[in-house]
Amino acid sequence: MENGVNKIAAERTPRKKQRIPERLSQTDWIMAARDALISGGVHAVKVDLISSRLKITRGSFYWHFKSRAELLGALLELWESQNTKPFEEVAQGADMDAVQKFADMVRLWLEEKDFDPAFDSAVRDWARSDPSVAKRIASIDTLRMSLLEKVFREMGYEDKEAMVRARVTYYHQIGYYALDVHESKKRRRELLPYYIEILMGSRGSSQKALQLL
């Protein structure tokens, strides 16, 4: 009898709603991993820590990934796509001249909407302890610089000068993040004409680029 009463009482007791694992998508997990990487480094990208933050059980994770290594791989793929694809789209634009392309690339860095510098810096920190990630970064850096080099060649610069200008432009911007420089958007725009003139050189129309920005 007592067991029956307990059963009835249990049935009448309101149950807390639990989040069904399927409701968290694979993208949810990848974005949570991204946030963890940015805030705490790769050591914070752990199933237990992320599931605790999301207030769900570990079981949800295994609906989408076989292992933490698979999640880390997906995180790298997100970084490559999110922080490089916008530059590829600009460089490959068939209806834009070189000055427009350069201005659009600068805008990506300046506005920090389609390009996420915090994500970029977090992946570079991760690479210091993981040679395979360092290799991926080197490959992406080479790709990004080749896109800039292509734009400078379209401005009329010879191959070697286009390569050097691309490197200077890229190293300058990555160095800005690596040194953790803090400037307001207003200050960055005040200095922008000087950067543009120096980086574009005599063959680029710096005034046109500034008007486009």
VEXLO-533381 format. One record per residue (C-alpha): x, z, y. Coordinates in steps of 0.1 Angstrom, whole numbers. Layout:
BEGIN
R,X,Z,Y;
...
This chain:
BEGIN
R,0,0,0;
R,28,9,23;
R,45,-24,17;
R,12,-42,26;
R,9,-23,58;
R,44,-30,68;
R,38,-67,60;
R,7,-68,82;
R,25,-50,110;
R,54,-74,108;
R,30,-104,110;
R,13,-89,141;
R,46,-81,158;
R,54,-109,183;
R,85,-128,173;
R,111,-138,198;
R,112,-175,202;
R,145,-188,188;
R,161,-220,200;
R,158,-246,172;
R,192,-261,164;
R,180,-297,167;
R,170,-291,203;
R,206,-289,213;
R,220,-324,212;
R,255,-335,204;
R,259,-343,241;
R,249,-307,250;
R,277,-294,228;
R,303,-318,242;
R,293,-309,278;
R,295,-272,270;
R,330,-278,255;
R,339,-297,287;
R,329,-267,308;
R,348,-243,286;
R,379,-265,288;
R,378,-266,326;
R,371,-228,330;
R,393,-214,302;
R,416,-241,287;
R,415,-255,252;
R,416,-220,237;
R,382,-214,251;
R,368,-244,233;
R,358,-225,202;
R,325,-226,183;
R,319,-189,185;
R,326,-187,222;
R,305,-217,231;
R,275,-207,209;
R,276,-172,225;
R,275,-187,260;
R,246,-210,250;
R,229,-181,233;
R,224,-199,200;
R,238,-195,164;
R,268,-213,150;
R,245,-233,128;
R,235,-255,157;
R,270,-267,160;
R,272,-279,124;
R,241,-301,129;
R,263,-324,150;
R,300,-317,141;
R,319,-311,109;
R,346,-291,126;
R,361,-279,159;
R,386,-307,156;
R,358,-333,157;
R,344,-316,188;
R,378,-318,205;
R,380,-355,196;
R,346,-361,212;
R,358,-342,243;
R,388,-365,246;
R,366,-395,243;
R,343,-382,270;
R,373,-377,293;
R,387,-412,287;
R,353,-428,293;
R,341,-406,323;
R,374,-406,342;
R,386,-441,335;
R,356,-464,331;
R,347,-463,368;
R,382,-476,377;
R,379,-504,351;
R,345,-515,365;
R,360,-517,400;
R,391,-536,389;
R,370,-561,369;
R,345,-567,397;
R,342,-605,400;
R,324,-605,433;
R,349,-583,452;
R,381,-591,469;
R,413,-569,464;
R,407,-549,496;
R,371,-540,485;
R,384,-530,451;
R,412,-508,465;
R,387,-491,489;
R,363,-485,460;
R,391,-469,439;
R,400,-447,468;
R,364,-437,471;
R,363,-426,435;
R,391,-401,443;
R,378,-391,476;
R,341,-384,467;
R,349,-369,432;
R,315,-378,418;
R,322,-405,392;
R,358,-392,387;
R,361,-355,379;
R,396,-341,389;
R,389,-307,374;
R,383,-324,340;
R,414,-345,344;
R,436,-315,352;
R,422,-295,323;
R,430,-322,299;
R,466,-324,313;
R,470,-287,308;
R,457,-291,272;
R,483,-318,266;
R,512,-293,273;
R,504,-277,239;
R,493,-307,220;
R,515,-338,216;
R,486,-360,204;
R,467,-353,236;
R,499,-359,256;
R,501,-393,240;
R,465,-402,249;
R,471,-391,285;
R,502,-413,287;
R,481,-443,274;
R,453,-437,299;
R,478,-432,328;
R,494,-466,319;
R,459,-482,318;
R,449,-468,352;
R,481,-478,368;
R,478,-513,354;
R,444,-516,371;
R,459,-506,404;
R,488,-530,398;
R,462,-558,392;
R,446,-551,426;
R,479,-551,444;
R,488,-585,428;
R,455,-598,440;
R,465,-588,475;
R,495,-611,471;
R,523,-588,461;
R,549,-599,435;
R,548,-583,401;
R,575,-556,407;
R,563,-546,441;
R,527,-545,429;
R,539,-522,400;
R,557,-499,424;
R,528,-497,449;
R,505,-489,420;
R,528,-461,408;
R,532,-446,442;
R,494,-447,447;
R,487,-431,414;
R,515,-406,414;
R,504,-395,449;
R,468,-389,438;
R,477,-371,405;
R,503,-351,424;
R,476,-340,448;
R,456,-325,419;
R,487,-311,401;
R,498,-292,432;
R,462,-279,436;
R,461,-290,472;
R,430,-276,490;
R,418,-297,519;
R,383,-301,534;
R,366,-335,531;
R,369,-337,569;
R,407,-332,568;
R,411,-357,540;
R,392,-384,560;
R,413,-376,591;
R,445,-384,571;
R,430,-413,551;
R,440,-441,577;
R,476,-431,573;
R,475,-430,536;
R,457,-464,534;
R,482,-481,558;
R,512,-468,539;
R,498,-475,504;
R,484,-509,511;
R,514,-522,531;
R,515,-554,552;
R,496,-576,528;
R,466,-554,526;
R,440,-552,554;
R,440,-514,559;
R,415,-517,588;
R,391,-536,565;
R,396,-510,538;
R,388,-481,562;
R,356,-499,573;
R,345,-502,537;
R,352,-464,532;
